[in-house]
């Protein structure tokens, strides 16, 4: 079978890492020829382009495919994607992210692709944006759904959200949790040398957060929460793993809150190195307001670290309240502080939650399991449509 994946850009992020892991996993299947089309990647969030380009014949860049909505460029991107798909003649197209998801599906339909799958890594619409934007993106998703054979969601929450918006039917949705290389996280260690390198005192209680420094990821709230935590737990330290456009703004907030000596920003960290930073954490907070299921949650749990998360989208599918950590109503910062204090004062509780979370993730979040599920879904769908 010939398969083409399409994504808007290959920055360092959960959706992009998921896509690249899927594509590389599918390349090991003897009956699959897989290609990847992406728009250009730039900015402080890092890039996975080099990793994709290192595989001969895998990556094709579509210069007109950009994240921002620009009608003339979007029209050029649609024509460009249609041309590429007519040249590649895939049996199946698998799209990712909002812009590539809409344009990629329309291009696939124009190119006569038999099977068209869209992967929902996070919602294109919701309370995180204004009314006009919601109406526009919801309408675009409904229109693109006419040309969609099947949806894959990175959390059950995505199925519920899209069905509630009148997009598709229940029987064309499948949830596939975002797998990753478990080994480095299962073996993550709290190394004194790493703490010293990060300017973290040996006996500090380390609260971690892994996310691009980007709107809606909850960094501003994390800093406010941490400032309150220090009033009762002065030995705490906050470790922010990632980089992005909000860094100057967050650095100003850190100075205003007088947290300079208590917060470490790692800057850009390659995906393969994230586990080293998780190892020095005592717990992880995830206060995002927009994503299907934050990759940081299962990564922290794989390392045996308990998590605290807002109950937004699919967080409750991994942050099991009282079992792998604590689920907090979105926006209740004081409750996050209280749960952090509870974890800081009870090492046995941290261990119990972390070990249950580790086993939970081991059974569900391997890359191999994710790739196998997607591969068998492809085969099932293609039995109903002829190969080219």
C-alpha positions in Angstrom: 0.0 0.0 0.0 1.2 3.5 -0.7 0.6 6.0 2.1 1.2 9.8 2.3 1.1 11.7 5.5 0.5 15.5 5.4 1.3 17.9 8.3 1.5 21.7 8.5 5.0 21.9 10.0 7.5 19.8 11.8 8.3 21.8 14.9 9.2 20.0 18.1 5.9 19.1 19.6 3.6 16.2 20.4 1.6 16.1 17.2 4.8 16.3 15.1 6.7 13.7 17.1 3.7 11.4 16.9 3.5 11.8 13.1 7.2 11.2 12.6 7.2 8.2 14.8 4.2 6.8 12.9 5.8 7.4 9.5 9.1 5.8 10.6 7.3 2.8 12.1 5.3 2.2 9.0 8.5 2.2 6.9 9.4 -1.1 8.6 6.3 -2.7 7.1 7.3 -4.6 3.9 3.9 -3.9 2.2 3.9 -0.2 2.9 5.5 2.7 1.0 5.2 5.8 3.0 5.9 9.5 2.3 5.5 12.7 4.3 4.6 16.2 3.0 5.1 19.1 5.3 5.1 22.9 5.2 8.3 24.7 6.0 9.4 24.9 9.7 10.9 27.9 11.3 11.0 29.7 14.7 12.3 29.0 18.2 10.3 25.9 18.8 12.9 23.7 17.0 12.5 21.4 14.0 12.2 17.7 13.2 12.9 18.4 9.5 16.5 17.1 9.6 15.3 13.8 11.2 12.7 13.3 8.5 15.0 14.4 5.7 17.6 11.8 6.8 15.4 9.1 5.4 15.8 9.0 1.6 12.7 9.8 -0.3 10.5 10.4 2.8 10.0 14.1 3.1 8.7 16.6 0.6 8.3 20.3 1.6 5.3 22.3 0.3 6.4 26.0 0.6 2.9 27.4 0.5 1.6 25.3 3.4 1.9 27.6 6.4 0.2 27.7 9.8 -1.4 31.1 9.5 -4.6 31.6 7.5 -3.7 33.5 4.3 -6.3 32.8 1.6 -4.1 33.3 -1.4 -1.3 31.2 0.0 -3.8 28.6 1.1 -5.2 28.4 -2.5 -1.6 27.9 -3.7 -1.0 25.2 -1.1 -4.2 23.4 -2.1 -3.0 23.3 -5.7 0.5 22.3 -4.7 -0.8 19.4 -2.5 -3.1 18.2 -5.2 -0.2 18.1 -7.7 2.0 16.2 -5.3 -0.7 13.7 -4.5 -1.4 13.1 -8.2 2.3 12.5 -8.7 2.6 10.2 -5.7 -0.7 8.3 -6.3 -1.2 7.1 -2.7 -3.8 4.6 -1.8 -4.3 6.4 1.5 -3.7 9.9 2.8 -3.4 10.6 6.5 -3.5 14.3 7.5 -2.5 16.0 10.7 -3.1 19.4 12.3 -5.6 22.0 11.4 -4.4 23.7 8.2 -2.9 20.5 6.6 -6.0 18.6 7.8 -8.4 20.7 5.8 -6.3 21.4 2.7 -4.8 17.9 2.7 -8.2 16.2 2.7 -9.5 18.5 -0.1 -6.4 17.9 -2.1 -6.7 14.1 -1.6 -10.3 14.2 -2.8 -9.3 16.2 -5.9 -6.5 13.7 -6.6 -8.9 10.8 -6.4 -7.3 9.1 -3.3 -9.5 6.2 -2.2 -9.0 6.5 1.6 -8.6 9.8 3.5 -7.9 9.8 7.2 -7.6 12.8 9.5 -5.8 12.7 12.8 -7.1 15.0 15.5 -4.1 15.8 17.8 -6.0 18.7 19.3 -9.2 20.6 18.6 -9.4 23.3 15.9 -12.2 25.0 17.7 -13.3 25.6 21.3 -13.5 28.2 24.1 -9.8 29.1 23.7 -10.6 31.4 20.7 -13.3 33.9 19.6 -16.7 33.3 18.2 -15.8 34.2 14.6 -12.8 31.9 14.6 -14.8 29.1 16.1 -17.5 29.5 13.4 -14.9 29.5 10.7 -12.9 26.5 11.9 -16.0 24.5 12.7 -17.4 25.1 9.3 -14.1 24.2 7.7 -14.0 20.9 9.7 -17.6 20.0 8.7 -16.8 20.7 5.1 -13.6 18.6 5.1 -15.5 15.8 6.9 -17.4 15.2 3.7 -14.2 13.9 2.2 -13.0 12.0 5.2 -13.1 8.2 5.3 -12.1 7.9 8.9 -10.9 10.0 11.9 -8.2 9.1 14.4 -8.2 10.9 17.7 -5.4 11.1 20.2 -7.9 10.9 23.0 -11.6 9.8 23.4 -12.3 13.4 24.2 -11.7 14.4 20.6 -14.4 12.0 19.3 -16.9 13.4 21.8 -16.0 17.0 20.8 -16.2 16.5 17.1 -19.4 14.5 17.2 -21.0 17.2 19.4 -20.1 19.7 16.7 -21.9 17.6 14.1 -18.7 16.3 12.4 -18.9 12.7 11.2 -20.5 9.6 12.7 -19.4 7.5 15.7 -18.5 4.5 13.6 -15.8 6.4 11.7 -13.8 7.4 14.8 -10.9 5.5 16.3 -8.9 6.5 19.3 -5.1 5.8 19.1 -3.1 7.2 22.0 0.2 8.9 21.1 3.0 6.4 21.6 6.6 7.2 22.3 9.9 5.4 23.1 9.3 4.3 26.6 12.8 3.1 27.4 14.5 6.4 28.2 11.6 7.4 30.5 11.4 4.0 32.3 15.1 4.4 33.0 15.1 8.1 33.9 17.2 8.8 37.0 17.4 11.7 39.4 21.1 12.5 38.8 22.8 15.0 41.1 25.0 16.1 38.2 22.0 17.0 36.2 20.5 19.0 39.0 23.7 20.8 39.5 23.9 21.6 35.8 20.3 23.0 36.0 21.1 25.1 39.1 18.7 23.1 41.2 19.6 22.4 44.8 20.1 18.7 45.7 17.2 18.6 48.1 14.8 20.8 46.3 11.2 19.6 45.5 11.2 20.0 41.7 7.9 20.8 39.9 8.3 20.1 36.2 6.4 21.3 33.1 7.1 20.1 29.6 5.6 22.2 26.7 6.4 24.6 24.0 6.4 28.2 25.3 3.3 28.9 23.4 -0.2 30.4 24.1 -2.7 28.2 25.9 0.0 25.8 27.3 -0.5 27.2 30.8 2.9 28.7 31.6 1.6 31.9 33.0 -0.6 30.0 35.4 2.2 27.6 36.3 4.3 30.6 37.4 1.5 32.0 39.5 0.9 28.7 41.1 4.6 28.2 41.8 4.9 31.7 43.4 2.0 30.7 45.8 3.6 27.3 46.5 6.8 29.0 47.7 5.0 30.6 50.6 4.6 27.2 52.2 7.4 25.3 50.5 10.4 27.6 50.1 12.6 24.6 49.0 10.6 24.1 45.8 12.0 24.7 42.3 10.2 25.0 38.9 11.7 23.4 35.8 10.3 24.5 32.5 11.3 22.3 29.6 10.9 23.7 26.1 11.2 26.9 24.1 9.0 29.1 22.0 7.6 32.6 21.2 6.5 33.3 24.8 10.0 33.1 26.3 10.6 36.9 26.6 7.2 37.4 28.2 7.7 34.5 30.6 11.1 35.8 31.6 9.5 39.2 32.4 6.9 37.5 34.5 9.6 35.5 36.4 11.4 38.7 37.2 8.2 40.5 38.3 7.4 37.6 40.6 11.0 37.5 42.0 11.4 33.9 41.0 14.7 34.2 39.1 16.6 31.9 41.4 13.7 29.4 41.7 12.9 28.8 38.1 15.0 27.1 35.4 14.2 27.4 31.7 16.0 24.7 29.8 15.4 26.2 26.3 15.0 24.0 23.3 15.4 20.3 24.2 15.6 17.6 21.6 12.8 15.0 22.0 15.4 12.2 22.7 16.8 14.2 25.7 13.5 15.0 27.4 13.7 12.0 29.7 16.9 13.3 31.3 15.0 16.3 32.6 12.0 14.3 33.7 14.3 12.3 35.8 15.1 15.2 38.1 11.4 16.1 38.6 9.4 15.1 41.7 6.1 15.7 39.9 4.7 17.3 36.8 2.0 19.9 36.3 0.1 20.2 33.0 -2.2 23.3 32.9 -2.9 23.4 29.2 -6.2 24.6 27.8 -6.0 23.1 24.3 -4.8 19.7 23.3 -6.2 16.2 22.9 -4.0 14.5 25.5 -0.7 16.2 26.5 2.3 14.0 25.6 4.0 15.2 28.8 1.6 13.4 31.0 2.4 9.8 29.9 6.1 10.7 29.6 6.2 11.8 33.3 4.2 8.7 34.4 6.5 6.4 32.5 9.3 7.8 34.6 7.3 7.1 37.8 6.4 10.8 38.4 2.9 11.7 39.6 1.0 14.4 37.6 -1.4 17.2 38.3 -3.5 18.3 35.3 -6.4 20.5 34.5 -9.5 18.5 33.5 -9.3 19.8 29.9 -10.0 17.7 26.8 -8.4 14.2 27.3 -6.2 14.8 30.4 -8.5 12.6 32.5 -7.7 9.6 30.3 -4.2 9.5 31.7 -4.3 11.7 34.8 -6.5 9.4 36.8 -7.5 11.3 39.9 -6.1 9.6 43.0 -4.4 6.9 41.0 -1.8 8.4 38.8 -2.0 12.0 40.2 -4.7 14.7 40.7 -7.2 16.1 38.2 -8.1 19.7 39.0 -10.9 21.8 37.6 -9.5 24.0 34.9 -8.5 27.4 36.3 -8.5 26.5 40.0 -4.9 27.5 40.7 -5.3 27.3 44.5 -6.3 23.7 44.2 -3.2 23.0 42.2 -1.1 24.6 44.9 -2.8 22.4 47.6 -2.2 19.2 45.6 1.4 20.2 45.1 1.8 20.6 48.8 0.2 17.2 49.4 2.7 15.5 47.1 5.7 17.4 48.5 4.9 16.3 52.0 4.1 12.7 51.3 6.9 10.8 49.6 5.0 7.5 49.9 2.0 8.9 48.0 4.3 10.2 45.2 5.8 6.7 44.9 2.4 5.0 44.9 0.9 7.3 42.2 4.1 7.2 40.2 4.3 3.4 40.1 0.7 2.9 39.2 1.1 5.5 36.4 4.3 3.8 35.1 2.5 0.5 34.7 -0.6 2.1 33.1 1.6 3.8 30.5 3.8 0.7 29.8 0.7 -1.2 28.8 -0.8 1.5 26.5 1.7 4.0 25.1 4.5 2.2 23.3 5.4 3.4 19.7 5.1 -0.2 18.5 1.5 -0.5 19.8 0.5 2.8 18.2 2.0 1.9 14.8 0.4 -1.6 14.8 -3.0 -0.1 15.6 -2.7 2.4 12.8 -1.3 -0.2 10.3 -4.2 -2.6 10.9 -6.7 0.3 10.6 -5.2 1.1 7.2 -5.5 -2.5 6.1 -9.1 -2.8 7.3 -10.1 0.4 5.5 -8.3 -0.6 2.3 -10.2 -3.9 2.1 -13.3 -1.8 1.5 -11.6 0.3 -1.3 -9.4 -0.9 -4.2 -5.7 -0.3 -4.2 -4.4 1.9 -7.0 
